[in-house]
Amino acid sequence: MKLYQLHTKQQLPITLEEAWEFLSSPKNLAKITPDMGFEILSGVERPMFPGQIIQYLVSPFPGIRMKWVTEITHVADKQYFVDEQRFGPYALWHHKHFLKEIDGGVEMEDIVDYKLPFGILGQLMHSLVVRKKLKEIFEFREQRLIELFGKYGDQSKVIKMKSI
C-alpha cells in the first residue's frame, strides 16, 4: 500500500480573520480551483461545521465526470479544519488546512495524505498523471489567492510531494 503526501505553505498579506472567512467557506472552493468541470451540488448552505457533507462534480480528465463527496471532520475556529473524502476518486483523501498569524499577514499550510485505488496500476497513474495534476491544482490555487489578496513580500510557495 503506497500512501502519498502533498505539503504546501503560502503566505498572504491579509488578516487571520479575512483568511479564515474566505478559506473556511466551501462556496469559495470553486474560486480557487482550476477549470475541471468543478460544480458544487450540495452542502454549502451553512458555515463550515464538523459533520458537514459537501457534494461536488469534478472532471479531472477530459471526458471523465465523477461525483466527489467530502466530510468536514474537524474545525477549530481560525486555526484549522480537516476534510476527508467519503466517496470519490481516491482510496484515501485526508486534507488538513492550517492557518497561522505571521508578521504582516497569515500563513496557510495544507497537508494532504492520499492513496490511489487499484494497487500497482494506481501507483503507475500517480507517477504518470496524478502527482502532476495535484501540483498544478495547488499552483493554480497559489496564483489565484495572490490575484485575490496580493503577494506577501517576495516569498515563493513551497510544494512538497512524497511517498510515506
Secondary structure, 3 states (H helix, E strand, C coil): CCCEEEEEEEEECCCHHHHHHHHCCHHHHHHHCCCCCCEEEECCCCCCCCCEEEEEEEEEECCEEEEEEEEEEEEECCCEEEEEEEECCCCEEEEEEEEEEECCEEEEEEEEEEECCCHHHHHHHHHHHHHHHHHHHHHHHHHHHHHHHCCCCCCCCEEEEEEC
